[in-house]
Amino acid sequence: MPRSLKKGPYLDPKLMKKIAGKKPADSGVVKTWARRSQISPEMVGFTFGVHNGREHLEVFVTEDMVGHRLGEFSPTKKFYRHGGKMQKELEQKKKEAEITAAKAAKVASDTKK
């Protein structure tokens, strides 16, 4: 549920103090832990290092991001892959296709000589 219009958007005061009076080109990466802070029009052009729990991921703010929260652009979980028998079969078929393509390329290069 969105924040009440009466209250207005949540902007982290420390974060706003860090970018106040600075130009995006001069500031470099601004590190922050304020994932819940909304992106305001004053933040456009800045690069923020948003903490995801382990490291700071760089987020370059554009006009399309205004109104969203910083945490939306710094995922906290890393997708590895889906498991199961079907996934293993797909990976094996892909590997076999790569091997046959490599062999075909090798044969084609040998016949040219």
GIPE-V29690 format. One record per run of one state. SS is the DSSP state (@ for helix, = for strand, . for the rest). FROM is the first residue (numbers start at 1). TO is the last residue. If there is no record, write none. Layout:
SS_FROM_TO / SS_FROM_TO
This chain:
._1_12 / @_13_19 / ._20_23 / @_24_27 / ._28_28 / =_29_32 / ._33_37 / =_38_38 / ._39_40 / @_41_43 / ._44_46 / =_47_51 / ._52_55 / =_56_60 / ._61_62 / @_63_65 / ._66_68 / =_69_69 / @_70_73 / ._74_84 / @_85_112 / ._113_113
